[in-house]
Structures are given as structure tokens and as C-alpha cells.
Amino acid sequence: MSFNADLELHSLTGHASGTYSHANGYKVDLAKNSVLNSYVQNSFTKIANRSDGYPQWQSAAGNIYCDEGNHVRSFIHKRARH
């Protein structure tokens, strides 16, 4: 399955630093829309909610997608090496 999505880049203000951070390429916030929501919910395995109650799904590769209300946070389990 493929779909088109708009990508918006913003500053990292307000995001925590650390090894597995936005700044280091492990986390990406995606704007929610019906196509993305459907893709995540129907393509990946529902796992336990995060400790703050937000629902999560996990891909076969280990990537985690979390519906954080106004966006979907994607945590890339293993970054591609350049």
C-alpha cells in the first residue's frame, strides 16, 4: 500500500534531547489524516498503550507508531546507516 502525504518540517523546540530523539533521526511527527490513520491501524500490530494512555502500533521491523492526539509520532527502531 502506498499513499501521498504532506511533509512539514519544524524546529525541534520543545522536544527532548537524547540518543533516541527527533534531533538524532529516531523520531518523526506526522500530521494525522484519514489515510495515515487507516494505514497505521490496519498495517501494524496494536500493542499496549503508552504510560500516558496514547495508543500504539508496532511494525514488523520494530518501528512504533503512537497516536498522540494531534499527530502520529513514529519511533524508528533501527535507523538506516549512510
PyMOL Python script that loads the backbone (N, CA, C, O; Angstrom):
from pymol import cmd

cmd.read_pdbstr("""\
ATOM      1  N   MET A   1       0.849  -1.176   0.000  1.00  0.00           N
ATOM      2  CA  MET A   1       0.000   0.000   0.000  1.00  0.00           C
ATOM      3  C   MET A   1       0.888   1.231   0.000  1.00  0.00           C
ATOM      4  O   MET A   1       1.908   1.270   0.688  1.00  0.00           O
ATOM      5  N   SER A   2       0.508   2.211  -0.755  1.00  0.00           N
ATOM      6  CA  SER A   2       1.225   3.482  -0.740  1.00  0.00           C
ATOM      7  C   SER A   2       0.207   4.603  -0.656  1.00  0.00           C
ATOM      8  O   SER A   2      -0.963   4.428  -0.996  1.00  0.00           O
ATOM      9  N   PHE A   3       0.665   5.744  -0.203  1.00  0.00           N
ATOM     10  CA  PHE A   3      -0.217   6.901  -0.129  1.00  0.00           C
ATOM     11  C   PHE A   3       0.612   8.158  -0.181  1.00  0.00           C
ATOM     12  O   PHE A   3       1.806   8.148   0.119  1.00  0.00           O
ATOM     13  N   ASN A   4      -0.035   9.248  -0.566  1.00  0.00           N
ATOM     14  CA  ASN A   4       0.624  10.541  -0.609  1.00  0.00           C
ATOM     15  C   ASN A   4       0.414  11.248   0.719  1.00  0.00           C
ATOM     16  O   ASN A   4      -0.658  11.159   1.317  1.00  0.00           O
ATOM     17  N   ALA A   5       1.443  11.952   1.177  1.00  0.00           N
ATOM     18  CA  ALA A   5       1.324  12.698   2.425  1.00  0.00           C
ATOM     19  C   ALA A   5       2.141  13.972   2.311  1.00  0.00           C
ATOM     20  O   ALA A   5       3.190  14.003   1.668  1.00  0.00           O
ATOM     21  N   ASP A   6       1.644  15.016   2.943  1.00  0.00           N
ATOM     22  CA  ASP A   6       2.405  16.256   3.019  1.00  0.00           C
ATOM     23  C   ASP A   6       3.407  16.135   4.150  1.00  0.00           C
ATOM     24  O   ASP A   6       3.101  15.578   5.205  1.00  0.00           O
ATOM     25  N   LEU A   7       4.598  16.656   3.931  1.00  0.00           N
ATOM     26  CA  LEU A   7       5.635  16.636   4.953  1.00  0.00           C
ATOM     27  C   LEU A   7       5.942  18.069   5.344  1.00  0.00           C
ATOM     28  O   LEU A   7       6.284  18.897   4.500  1.00  0.00           O
ATOM     29  N   GLU A   8       5.816  18.350   6.621  1.00  0.00           N
ATOM     30  CA  GLU A   8       6.150  19.673   7.135  1.00  0.00           C
ATOM     31  C   GLU A   8       7.338  19.547   8.070  1.00  0.00           C
ATOM     32  O   GLU A   8       7.366  18.671   8.934  1.00  0.00           O
ATOM     33  N   LEU A   9       8.301  20.404   7.901  1.00  0.00           N
ATOM     34  CA  LEU A   9       9.469  20.413   8.775  1.00  0.00           C
ATOM     35  C   LEU A   9       9.380  21.594   9.720  1.00  0.00           C
ATOM     36  O   LEU A   9       9.093  22.718   9.308  1.00  0.00           O
ATOM     37  N   HIS A  10       9.627  21.328  10.982  1.00  0.00           N
ATOM     38  CA  HIS A  10       9.559  22.360  12.011  1.00  0.00           C
ATOM     39  C   HIS A  10      10.824  22.317  12.845  1.00  0.00           C
ATOM     40  O   HIS A  10      11.603  21.367  12.763  1.00  0.00           O
ATOM     41  N   SER A  11      11.022  23.345  13.644  1.00  0.00           N
ATOM     42  CA  SER A  11      12.163  23.350  14.551  1.00  0.00           C
ATOM     43  C   SER A  11      11.942  22.294  15.622  1.00  0.00           C
ATOM     44  O   SER A  11      10.825  21.807  15.799  1.00  0.00           O
ATOM     45  N   LEU A  12      12.983  21.947  16.321  1.00  0.00           N
ATOM     46  CA  LEU A  12      12.907  20.923  17.359  1.00  0.00           C
ATOM     47  C   LEU A  12      12.583  21.508  18.718  1.00  0.00           C
ATOM     48  O   LEU A  12      12.746  20.826  19.729  1.00  0.00           O
ATOM     49  N   THR A  13      12.135  22.736  18.771  1.00  0.00           N
ATOM     50  CA  THR A  13      11.784  23.366  20.034  1.00  0.00           C
ATOM     51  C   THR A  13      10.745  22.527  20.753  1.00  0.00           C
ATOM     52  O   THR A  13       9.733  22.137  20.170  1.00  0.00           O
ATOM     53  N   GLY A  14      11.000  22.255  22.021  1.00  0.00           N
ATOM     54  CA  GLY A  14      10.045  21.515  22.828  1.00  0.00           C
ATOM     55  C   GLY A  14      10.239  20.013  22.831  1.00  0.00           C
ATOM     56  O   GLY A  14       9.560  19.318  23.587  1.00  0.00           O
ATOM     57  N   HIS A  15      11.132  19.489  22.020  1.00  0.00           N
ATOM     58  CA  HIS A  15      11.403  18.058  22.018  1.00  0.00           C
ATOM     59  C   HIS A  15      12.595  17.755  22.904  1.00  0.00           C
ATOM     60  O   HIS A  15      13.561  18.517  22.954  1.00  0.00           O
ATOM     61  N   ALA A  16      12.515  16.642  23.595  1.00  0.00           N
ATOM     62  CA  ALA A  16      13.608  16.221  24.487  1.00  0.00           C
ATOM     63  C   ALA A  16      14.824  15.820  23.664  1.00  0.00           C
ATOM     64  O   ALA A  16      14.700  15.357  22.530  1.00  0.00           O
ATOM     65  N   SER A  17      15.987  16.005  24.248  1.00  0.00           N
ATOM     66  CA  SER A  17      17.225  15.562  23.606  1.00  0.00           C
ATOM     67  C   SER A  17      17.503  14.130  24.056  1.00  0.00           C
ATOM     68  O   SER A  17      16.750  13.565  24.848  1.00  0.00           O
ATOM     69  N   GLY A  18      18.564  13.560  23.559  1.00  0.00           N
ATOM     70  CA  GLY A  18      18.942  12.208  23.950  1.00  0.00           C
ATOM     71  C   GLY A  18      19.244  11.366  22.737  1.00  0.00           C
ATOM     72  O   GLY A  18      19.058  11.792  21.597  1.00  0.00           O
ATOM     73  N   THR A  19      19.712  10.169  23.000  1.00  0.00           N
ATOM     74  CA  THR A  19      20.113   9.266  21.926  1.00  0.00           C
ATOM     75  C   THR A  19      18.971   9.009  20.955  1.00  0.00           C
ATOM     76  O   THR A  19      19.146   9.162  19.746  1.00  0.00           O
ATOM     77  N   TYR A  20      17.809   8.621  21.461  1.00  0.00           N
ATOM     78  CA  TYR A  20      16.674   8.268  20.610  1.00  0.00           C
ATOM     79  C   TYR A  20      15.708   9.443  20.495  1.00  0.00           C
ATOM     80  O   TYR A  20      14.558   9.366  20.926  1.00  0.00           O
ATOM     81  N   SER A  21      16.196  10.524  19.908  1.00  0.00           N
ATOM     82  CA  SER A  21      15.449  11.780  19.847  1.00  0.00           C
ATOM     83  C   SER A  21      15.078  12.153  18.410  1.00  0.00           C
ATOM     84  O   SER A  21      15.517  11.523  17.447  1.00  0.00           O
ATOM     85  N   HIS A  22      14.259  13.193  18.300  1.00  0.00           N
ATOM     86  CA  HIS A  22      13.947  13.772  16.990  1.00  0.00           C
ATOM     87  C   HIS A  22      15.231  14.253  16.322  1.00  0.00           C
ATOM     88  O   HIS A  22      15.456  14.005  15.137  1.00  0.00           O
ATOM     89  N   ALA A  23      16.066  14.938  17.087  1.00  0.00           N
ATOM     90  CA  ALA A  23      17.280  15.542  16.535  1.00  0.00           C
ATOM     91  C   ALA A  23      18.225  14.503  15.951  1.00  0.00           C
ATOM     92  O   ALA A  23      18.963  14.793  15.010  1.00  0.00           O
ATOM     93  N   ASN A  24      18.207  13.306  16.498  1.00  0.00           N
ATOM     94  CA  ASN A  24      19.097  12.253  16.015  1.00  0.00           C
ATOM     95  C   ASN A  24      18.433  11.339  14.988  1.00  0.00           C
ATOM     96  O   ASN A  24      19.000  10.318  14.598  1.00  0.00           O
ATOM     97  N   GLY A  25      17.232  11.711  14.553  1.00  0.00           N
ATOM     98  CA  GLY A  25      16.585  10.984  13.472  1.00  0.00           C
ATOM     99  C   GLY A  25      15.816   9.743  13.864  1.00  0.00           C
ATOM    100  O   GLY A  25      15.421   8.970  12.991  1.00  0.00           O
ATOM    101  N   TYR A  26      15.591   9.526  15.150  1.00  0.00           N
ATOM    102  CA  TYR A  26      14.859   8.338  15.585  1.00  0.00           C
ATOM    103  C   TYR A  26      13.355   8.579  15.704  1.00  0.00           C
ATOM    104  O   TYR A  26      12.581   7.623  15.684  1.00  0.00           O
ATOM    105  N   LYS A  27      12.930   9.829  15.826  1.00  0.00           N
ATOM    106  CA  LYS A  27      11.512  10.136  15.978  1.00  0.00           C
ATOM    107  C   LYS A  27      11.080  11.146  14.927  1.00  0.00           C
ATOM    108  O   LYS A  27      11.800  12.094  14.613  1.00  0.00           O
ATOM    109  N   VAL A  28       9.884  10.919  14.389  1.00  0.00           N
ATOM    110  CA  VAL A  28       9.306  11.824  13.400  1.00  0.00           C
ATOM    111  C   VAL A  28       7.838  12.010  13.759  1.00  0.00           C
ATOM    112  O   VAL A  28       7.141  11.035  14.038  1.00  0.00           O
ATOM    113  N   ASP A  29       7.365  13.243  13.754  1.00  0.00           N
ATOM    114  CA  ASP A  29       5.956  13.529  13.990  1.00  0.00           C
ATOM    115  C   ASP A  29       5.263  13.708  12.645  1.00  0.00           C
ATOM    116  O   ASP A  29       5.706  14.501  11.814  1.00  0.00           O
ATOM    117  N   LEU A  30       4.182  12.975  12.432  1.00  0.00           N
ATOM    118  CA  LEU A  30       3.448  13.015  11.166  1.00  0.00           C
ATOM    119  C   LEU A  30       2.066  13.606  11.390  1.00  0.00           C
ATOM    120  O   LEU A  30       1.372  13.227  12.334  1.00  0.00           O
ATOM    121  N   ALA A  31       1.664  14.530  10.530  1.00  0.00           N
ATOM    122  CA  ALA A  31       0.331  15.115  10.625  1.00  0.00           C
ATOM    123  C   ALA A  31      -0.704  14.021  10.383  1.00  0.00           C
ATOM    124  O   ALA A  31      -0.574  13.219   9.458  1.00  0.00           O
ATOM    125  N   LYS A  32      -1.729  14.002  11.226  1.00  0.00           N
ATOM    126  CA  LYS A  32      -2.768  12.987  11.095  1.00  0.00           C
ATOM    127  C   LYS A  32      -3.701  13.304   9.935  1.00  0.00           C
ATOM    128  O   LYS A  32      -4.023  14.462   9.668  1.00  0.00           O
ATOM    129  N   ASN A  33      -4.123  12.252   9.257  1.00  0.00           N
ATOM    130  CA  ASN A  33      -5.192  12.340   8.266  1.00  0.00           C
ATOM    131  C   ASN A  33      -5.798  10.947   8.152  1.00  0.00           C
ATOM    132  O   ASN A  33      -5.224   9.983   8.657  1.00  0.00           O
ATOM    133  N   SER A  34      -6.923  10.829   7.513  1.00  0.00           N
ATOM    134  CA  SER A  34      -7.643   9.550   7.480  1.00  0.00           C
ATOM    135  C   SER A  34      -6.841   8.436   6.807  1.00  0.00           C
ATOM    136  O   SER A  34      -6.938   7.278   7.212  1.00  0.00           O
ATOM    137  N   VAL A  35      -6.061   8.767   5.796  1.00  0.00           N
ATOM    138  CA  VAL A  35      -5.281   7.751   5.091  1.00  0.00           C
ATOM    139  C   VAL A  35      -4.155   7.231   5.988  1.00  0.00           C
ATOM    140  O   VAL A  35      -3.957   6.021   6.092  1.00  0.00           O
ATOM    141  N   LEU A  36      -3.421   8.132   6.633  1.00  0.00           N
ATOM    142  CA  LEU A  36      -2.349   7.718   7.535  1.00  0.00           C
ATOM    143  C   LEU A  36      -2.916   6.920   8.706  1.00  0.00           C
ATOM    144  O   LEU A  36      -2.380   5.871   9.063  1.00  0.00           O
ATOM    145  N   ASN A  37      -3.987   7.411   9.296  1.00  0.00           N
ATOM    146  CA  ASN A  37      -4.593   6.711  10.431  1.00  0.00           C
ATOM    147  C   ASN A  37      -4.974   5.284  10.041  1.00  0.00           C
ATOM    148  O   ASN A  37      -4.679   4.339  10.772  1.00  0.00           O
ATOM    149  N   SER A  38      -5.626   5.130   8.897  1.00  0.00           N
ATOM    150  CA  SER A  38      -6.048   3.815   8.429  1.00  0.00           C
ATOM    151  C   SER A  38      -4.852   2.920   8.163  1.00  0.00           C
ATOM    152  O   SER A  38      -4.857   1.748   8.538  1.00  0.00           O
ATOM    153  N   TYR A  39      -3.835   3.460   7.523  1.00  0.00           N
ATOM    154  CA  TYR A  39      -2.634   2.675   7.207  1.00  0.00           C
ATOM    155  C   TYR A  39      -1.992   2.145   8.476  1.00  0.00           C
ATOM    156  O   TYR A  39      -1.700   0.953   8.564  1.00  0.00           O
ATOM    157  N   VAL A  40      -1.766   3.001   9.457  1.00  0.00           N
ATOM    158  CA  VAL A  40      -1.123   2.582  10.706  1.00  0.00           C
ATOM    159  C   VAL A  40      -1.985   1.538  11.415  1.00  0.00           C
ATOM    160  O   VAL A  40      -1.477   0.492  11.818  1.00  0.00           O
ATOM    161  N   GLN A  41      -3.263   1.806  11.570  1.00  0.00           N
ATOM    162  CA  GLN A  41      -4.134   0.926  12.337  1.00  0.00           C
ATOM    163  C   GLN A  41      -4.392  -0.420  11.656  1.00  0.00           C
ATOM    164  O   GLN A  41      -4.659  -1.413  12.331  1.00  0.00           O
ATOM    165  N   ASN A  42      -4.313  -0.457  10.327  1.00  0.00           N
ATOM    166  CA  ASN A  42      -4.596  -1.704   9.608  1.00  0.00           C
ATOM    167  C   ASN A  42      -3.354  -2.457   9.149  1.00  0.00           C
ATOM    168  O   ASN A  42      -3.457  -3.614   8.741  1.00  0.00           O
ATOM    169  N   SER A  43      -2.182  -1.825   9.207  1.00  0.00           N
ATOM    170  CA  SER A  43      -0.963  -2.466   8.714  1.00  0.00           C
ATOM    171  C   SER A  43      -0.054  -2.964   9.830  1.00  0.00           C
ATOM    172  O   SER A  43       0.801  -3.818   9.596  1.00  0.00           O
ATOM    173  N   PHE A  44      -0.227  -2.443  11.027  1.00  0.00           N
ATOM    174  CA  PHE A  44       0.670  -2.782  12.122  1.00  0.00           C
ATOM    175  C   PHE A  44      -0.094  -3.410  13.276  1.00  0.00           C
ATOM    176  O   PHE A  44      -1.322  -3.353  13.329  1.00  0.00           O
ATOM    177  N   THR A  45       0.649  -4.009  14.196  1.00  0.00           N
ATOM    178  CA  THR A  45       0.064  -4.704  15.341  1.00  0.00           C
ATOM    179  C   THR A  45      -0.167  -3.742  16.488  1.00  0.00           C
ATOM    180  O   THR A  45       0.744  -3.027  16.904  1.00  0.00           O
ATOM    181  N   LYS A  46      -1.400  -3.727  17.002  1.00  0.00           N
ATOM    182  CA  LYS A  46      -1.721  -2.899  18.179  1.00  0.00           C
ATOM    183  C   LYS A  46      -0.966  -3.465  19.371  1.00  0.00           C
ATOM    184  O   LYS A  46      -1.020  -4.666  19.633  1.00  0.00           O
ATOM    185  N   ILE A  47      -0.261  -2.598  20.094  1.00  0.00           N
ATOM    186  CA  ILE A  47       0.452  -3.007  21.303  1.00  0.00           C
ATOM    187  C   ILE A  47      -0.106  -2.203  22.474  1.00  0.00           C
ATOM    188  O   ILE A  47      -1.010  -1.387  22.295  1.00  0.00           O
ATOM    189  N   ALA A  48       0.422  -2.430  23.652  1.00  0.00           N
ATOM    190  CA  ALA A  48      -0.063  -1.741  24.851  1.00  0.00           C
ATOM    191  C   ALA A  48       0.027  -0.232  24.676  1.00  0.00           C
ATOM    192  O   ALA A  48       0.949   0.283  24.043  1.00  0.00           O
ATOM    193  N   ASN A  49      -0.950   0.467  25.253  1.00  0.00           N
ATOM    194  CA  ASN A  49      -0.905   1.924  25.256  1.00  0.00           C
ATOM    195  C   ASN A  49       0.334   2.398  25.996  1.00  0.00           C
ATOM    196  O   ASN A  49       0.843   1.712  26.882  1.00  0.00           O
ATOM    197  N   ARG A  50       0.809   3.567  25.628  1.00  0.00           N
ATOM    198  CA  ARG A  50       1.908   4.198  26.343  1.00  0.00           C
ATOM    199  C   ARG A  50       1.461   4.511  27.761  1.00  0.00           C
ATOM    200  O   ARG A  50       0.264   4.486  28.050  1.00  0.00           O
ATOM    201  N   SER A  51       2.399   4.802  28.645  1.00  0.00           N
ATOM    202  CA  SER A  51       2.064   5.080  30.046  1.00  0.00           C
ATOM    203  C   SER A  51       1.143   6.291  30.195  1.00  0.00           C
ATOM    204  O   SER A  51       0.453   6.418  31.206  1.00  0.00           O
ATOM    205  N   ASP A  52       1.124   7.189  29.193  1.00  0.00           N
ATOM    206  CA  ASP A  52       0.233   8.352  29.236  1.00  0.00           C
ATOM    207  C   ASP A  52      -1.123   8.067  28.585  1.00  0.00           C
ATOM    208  O   ASP A  52      -1.948   8.970  28.446  1.00  0.00           O
ATOM    209  N   GLY A  53      -1.356   6.811  28.186  1.00  0.00           N
ATOM    210  CA  GLY A  53      -2.641   6.399  27.653  1.00  0.00           C
ATOM    211  C   GLY A  53      -2.778   6.448  26.147  1.00  0.00           C
ATOM    212  O   GLY A  53      -3.782   5.977  25.613  1.00  0.00           O
ATOM    213  N   TYR A  54      -1.795   7.007  25.435  1.00  0.00           N
ATOM    214  CA  TYR A  54      -1.898   7.090  23.985  1.00  0.00           C
ATOM    215  C   TYR A  54      -1.727   5.705  23.357  1.00  0.00           C
ATOM    216  O   TYR A  54      -0.855   4.944  23.777  1.00  0.00           O
ATOM    217  N   PRO A  55      -2.561   5.362  22.342  1.00  0.00           N
ATOM    218  CA  PRO A  55      -2.468   4.052  21.697  1.00  0.00           C
ATOM    219  C   PRO A  55      -1.249   3.952  20.785  1.00  0.00           C
ATOM    220  O   PRO A  55      -0.790   4.941  20.215  1.00  0.00           O
ATOM    221  N   GLN A  56      -0.733   2.706  20.662  1.00  0.00           N
ATOM    222  CA  GLN A  56       0.466   2.463  19.865  1.00  0.00           C
ATOM    223  C   GLN A  56       0.294   1.235  18.979  1.00  0.00           C
ATOM    224  O   GLN A  56      -0.454   0.312  19.301  1.00  0.00           O
ATOM    225  N   TRP A  57       1.009   1.248  17.851  1.00  0.00           N
ATOM    226  CA  TRP A  57       1.065   0.119  16.935  1.00  0.00           C
ATOM    227  C   TRP A  57       2.532  -0.124  16.605  1.00  0.00           C
ATOM    228  O   TRP A  57       3.338   0.807  16.605  1.00  0.00           O
ATOM    229  N   GLN A  58       2.879  -1.394  16.321  1.00  0.00           N
ATOM    230  CA  GLN A  58       4.267  -1.734  16.022  1.00  0.00           C
ATOM    231  C   GLN A  58       4.348  -2.452  14.685  1.00  0.00           C
ATOM    232  O   GLN A  58       3.554  -3.348  14.398  1.00  0.00           O
ATOM    233  N   SER A  59       5.324  -2.045  13.864  1.00  0.00           N
ATOM    234  CA  SER A  59       5.551  -2.684  12.566  1.00  0.00           C
ATOM    235  C   SER A  59       6.391  -3.945  12.766  1.00  0.00           C
ATOM    236  O   SER A  59       6.964  -4.155  13.836  1.00  0.00           O
ATOM    237  N   ALA A  60       6.458  -4.772  11.742  1.00  0.00           N
ATOM    238  CA  ALA A  60       7.274  -5.983  11.794  1.00  0.00           C
ATOM    239  C   ALA A  60       8.751  -5.654  11.996  1.00  0.00           C
ATOM    240  O   ALA A  60       9.494  -6.458  12.558  1.00  0.00           O
ATOM    241  N   ALA A  61       9.178  -4.480  11.541  1.00  0.00           N
ATOM    242  CA  ALA A  61      10.572  -4.050  11.693  1.00  0.00           C
ATOM    243  C   ALA A  61      10.873  -3.543  13.104  1.00  0.00           C
ATOM    244  O   ALA A  61      12.031  -3.308  13.448  1.00  0.00           O
ATOM    245  N   GLY A  62       9.830  -3.374  13.918  1.00  0.00           N
ATOM    246  CA  GLY A  62      10.026  -2.885  15.284  1.00  0.00           C
ATOM    247  C   GLY A  62       9.743  -1.410  15.468  1.00  0.00           C
ATOM    248  O   GLY A  62       9.824  -0.901  16.586  1.00  0.00           O
ATOM    249  N   ASN A  63       9.409  -0.708  14.381  1.00  0.00           N
ATOM    250  CA  ASN A  63       9.078   0.709  14.496  1.00  0.00           C
ATOM    251  C   ASN A  63       7.748   0.867  15.234  1.00  0.00           C
ATOM    252  O   ASN A  63       6.838   0.056  15.063  1.00  0.00           O
ATOM    253  N   ILE A  64       7.641   1.902  16.046  1.00  0.00           N
ATOM    254  CA  ILE A  64       6.438   2.126  16.832  1.00  0.00           C
ATOM    255  C   ILE A  64       5.776   3.422  16.375  1.00  0.00           C
ATOM    256  O   ILE A  64       6.434   4.445  16.185  1.00  0.00           O
ATOM    257  N   TYR A  65       4.467   3.352  16.205  1.00  0.00           N
ATOM    258  CA  TYR A  65       3.654   4.494  15.790  1.00  0.00           C
ATOM    259  C   TYR A  65       2.666   4.784  16.910  1.00  0.00           C
ATOM    260  O   TYR A  65       1.907   3.903  17.314  1.00  0.00           O
ATOM    261  N   CYS A  66       2.672   6.015  17.411  1.00  0.00           N
ATOM    262  CA  CYS A  66       1.826   6.388  18.537  1.00  0.00           C
ATOM    263  C   CYS A  66       0.917   7.540  18.138  1.00  0.00           C
ATOM    264  O   CYS A  66       1.382   8.570  17.648  1.00  0.00           O
ATOM    265  N   ASP A  67      -0.383   7.358  18.353  1.00  0.00           N
ATOM    266  CA  ASP A  67      -1.352   8.413  18.086  1.00  0.00           C
ATOM    267  C   ASP A  67      -1.348   9.344  19.291  1.00  0.00           C
ATOM    268  O   ASP A  67      -1.917   9.024  20.335  1.00  0.00           O
ATOM    269  N   GLU A  68      -0.703  10.495  19.139  1.00  0.00           N
ATOM    270  CA  GLU A  68      -0.570  11.450  20.243  1.00  0.00           C
ATOM    271  C   GLU A  68      -1.639  12.538  20.195  1.00  0.00           C
ATOM    272  O   GLU A  68      -1.420  13.648  20.682  1.00  0.00           O
ATOM    273  N   GLY A  69      -2.776  12.229  19.618  1.00  0.00           N
ATOM    274  CA  GLY A  69      -3.880  13.181  19.601  1.00  0.00           C
ATOM    275  C   GLY A  69      -3.898  14.037  18.353  1.00  0.00           C
ATOM    276  O   GLY A  69      -4.747  13.841  17.483  1.00  0.00           O
ATOM    277  N   ASN A  70      -2.977  14.984  18.246  1.00  0.00           N
ATOM    278  CA  ASN A  70      -2.980  15.874  17.081  1.00  0.00           C
ATOM    279  C   ASN A  70      -1.943  15.487  16.030  1.00  0.00           C
ATOM    280  O   ASN A  70      -1.842  16.146  14.996  1.00  0.00           O
ATOM    281  N   HIS A  71      -1.175  14.434  16.278  1.00  0.00           N
ATOM    282  CA  HIS A  71      -0.213  13.930  15.299  1.00  0.00           C
ATOM    283  C   HIS A  71       0.127  12.476  15.634  1.00  0.00           C
ATOM    284  O   HIS A  71      -0.207  11.973  16.706  1.00  0.00           O
ATOM    285  N   VAL A  72       0.798  11.818  14.689  1.00  0.00           N
ATOM    286  CA  VAL A  72       1.290  10.460  14.915  1.00  0.00           C
ATOM    287  C   VAL A  72       2.791  10.544  15.081  1.00  0.00           C
ATOM    288  O   VAL A  72       3.493  11.047  14.204  1.00  0.00           O
ATOM    289  N   ARG A  73       3.279  10.054  16.199  1.00  0.00           N
ATOM    290  CA  ARG A  73       4.721  10.010  16.448  1.00  0.00           C
ATOM    291  C   ARG A  73       5.237   8.676  15.989  1.00  0.00           C
ATOM    292  O   ARG A  73       4.710   7.636  16.383  1.00  0.00           O
ATOM    293  N   SER A  74       6.255   8.685  15.167  1.00  0.00           N
ATOM    294  CA  SER A  74       6.860   7.449  14.722  1.00  0.00           C
ATOM    295  C   SER A  74       8.242   7.348  15.335  1.00  0.00           C
ATOM    296  O   SER A  74       9.047   8.275  15.238  1.00  0.00           O
ATOM    297  N   PHE A  75       8.511   6.213  15.969  1.00  0.00           N
ATOM    298  CA  PHE A  75       9.824   5.929  16.560  1.00  0.00           C
ATOM    299  C   PHE A  75      10.473   4.875  15.694  1.00  0.00           C
ATOM    300  O   PHE A  75       9.994   3.745  15.598  1.00  0.00           O
ATOM    301  N   ILE A  76      11.578   5.259  15.062  1.00  0.00           N
ATOM    302  CA  ILE A  76      12.282   4.357  14.151  1.00  0.00           C
ATOM    303  C   ILE A  76      13.224   3.485  14.978  1.00  0.00           C
ATOM    304  O   ILE A  76      14.187   3.975  15.569  1.00  0.00           O
ATOM    305  N   HIS A  77      12.934   2.205  15.009  1.00  0.00           N
ATOM    306  CA  HIS A  77      13.670   1.261  15.850  1.00  0.00           C
ATOM    307  C   HIS A  77      15.139   1.161  15.448  1.00  0.00           C
ATOM    308  O   HIS A  77      16.025   1.195  16.302  1.00  0.00           O
ATOM    309  N   LYS A  78      15.394   1.040  14.156  1.00  0.00           N
ATOM    310  CA  LYS A  78      16.773   0.945  13.652  1.00  0.00           C
ATOM    311  C   LYS A  78      16.909   1.913  12.496  1.00  0.00           C
ATOM    312  O   LYS A  78      16.285   1.739  11.449  1.00  0.00           O
ATOM    313  N   ARG A  79      17.722   2.924  12.688  1.00  0.00           N
ATOM    314  CA  ARG A  79      17.938   3.900  11.604  1.00  0.00           C
ATOM    315  C   ARG A  79      18.791   3.283  10.514  1.00  0.00           C
ATOM    316  O   ARG A  79      19.660   2.451  10.777  1.00  0.00           O
ATOM    317  N   ALA A  80      18.531   3.699   9.299  1.00  0.00           N
ATOM    318  CA  ALA A  80      19.375   3.268   8.167  1.00  0.00           C
ATOM    319  C   ALA A  80      20.752   3.903   8.308  1.00  0.00           C
ATOM    320  O   ALA A  80      20.874   5.059   8.715  1.00  0.00           O
ATOM    321  N   ARG A  81      21.754   3.166   7.981  1.00  0.00           N
ATOM    322  CA  ARG A  81      23.113   3.701   8.037  1.00  0.00           C
ATOM    323  C   ARG A  81      23.456   4.311   6.691  1.00  0.00           C
ATOM    324  O   ARG A  81      23.092   3.770   5.647  1.00  0.00           O
ATOM    325  N   HIS A  82      24.160   5.446   6.714  1.00  0.00           N
ATOM    326  CA  HIS A  82      24.540   6.121   5.471  1.00  0.00           C
ATOM    327  C   HIS A  82      25.902   5.663   5.022  1.00  0.00           C
ATOM    328  O   HIS A  82      26.398   6.118   3.992  1.00  0.00           O
TER     329      HIS A  82
END
""", "prot")
cmd.dss("prot")
cmd.show_as("cartoon", "prot")
cmd.util.cbc("prot")
cmd.orient("prot")
